Amino acid sequence: MKTAKIRLYVEQPLGQGQTVPLDRDQAHYLFGVMRQGAGDPVLLFNGTDGEWRATVAEAGKRGGLLRAEEQTREQRDPPDLWLLFAPIKKARTDFIVEKAAEMGAARILPVQTDFTNSERIRQDRLQAHAIEAAEQCGGTFVPEVCALQKLDRLIAGWPAGRQLMFCDEALAGGSSALTGGLAKGAPWAILIGPEGGFSEAERTRLHALPFAHAIALGPRILRADTAAVAAMTLWQQALGDWA
Amino acid sequence: MKTAKIRLYVEQPLGQGQTVPLDRDQAHYLFGVMRQGAGDPVLLFNGTDGEWRATVAEAGKRGGLLRAEEQTREQRDPPDLWLLFAPIKKARTDFIVEKAAEMGAARILPVQTDFTNSERIRQDRLQAHAIEAAEQCGGTFVPEVCALQKLDRLIAGWPAGRQLMFCDEALAGGSSALTGGLAKGAPWAILIGPEGGFSEAERTRLHALPFAHAIALGPRILRADTAAVAAMTLWQQALGDWA
């Protein structure tokens, strides 16, 4: 039996014998770019039914049909971790979304802070990056990329019980440990500030929040995309699915 | 007194009253791109004398002169941590070098593994990325980027007393904790495999090394640049300068 090398995210339900029609883009990728044909194996996931081994039943230029044959991996959702970040230059924003999906964020929330330049984001493009990262990293879950929203509005309607870890450049060299009454399985969020950091008003507001935990990420000032990976590593190691 | 917003790495010694001549590229950047002029402040570091506040003494199209006035930060070297990685696609290789400098690696060693495609690297370009990252992150140290070498040859001449942490994709979901007799201040190296992982022969050889520590980086397969940041975070938190 040939080994499947391609993983595809699809939106259809997956189960034994389930057929999955391909749209034009998917068909182009699978048959045109990746040179797959009838009978070839592909791994599929849809974010809820785990990973399935499927084979190509029909291959065409404008579409095709896959048939799911056996489950190869159970559905595995990441911990209930949100990643909040202030969008920056295009390439680094793309990287943050990719990294968030790889590192196991459940939801990605771009936020506008006082020092954020970005007025808007391409939500559909960022969502496509999250899907691609999930296809690549072997996960069975794709984090949702939310619309850009103002940080203060998000904080004002903050859900009860969700903890917030924020990385404060002004603490550089301070402790990077999460401490104090931290229950596993509780909902969390990580907030990464923009290049240039938080404004004084934001820092004061954040430090005063009863659900907020300020940490440092070492003695050097990290770029936002580096900080996102480092902060998620600390969290996953202490409270998430890396333990 | 104007606040210096620009940090420059220079190769000259730095000290009270020391003058620093600028070459054509530095002059172009400082006076052409960044619009600085006589009397403007610049922060300088050279990797050994800490960070100094200097002012522009002469500004020209083809050169210029800075004068160091006061030390603004003491020299701070990173822990004795090497980052070994298998070069991948250009953009991601650049990112790994940038991340290694930000995260505080003392030396960056590109290595050829069984599954590495790269036959050569642009050592000078990668070194320039490391310098730029050091300028950006506020550090006073620039890690050296070594020439590409074969992993097995490097391992064959491995320095006595240096520990090696390697990230084994085959352990995905296993422990990400460094354990067992780990002294702070000891020399270490982190090895990040190429996309596609290590070969079976390499894995066997690595696991058998008495100075090697295999760890997992969570249940998902991380890209090499993500893995580099995550692994350095774990190490810095456990044994480095983040504690």
Interface residues (C-beta under 8 A of the other chain):
Chain A: R76 F95 E98 K99 E102 M103 G104 Q136 C137 G138 G139 A172 S175 S176 A177 A216 L217 G218 P219 R220 I221 L222 R223 T226 V229 A230 T233 L234 Q236 Q237 G240 D241 W242 A243
Chain B: R76 F95 E98 K99 E102 M103 G104 Q136 C137 G138 G139 A172 S175 S176 A177 A216 L217 G218 P219 R220 I221 L222 R223 T226 V229 A230 T233 L234 Q236 Q237 G240 D241 W242 A243
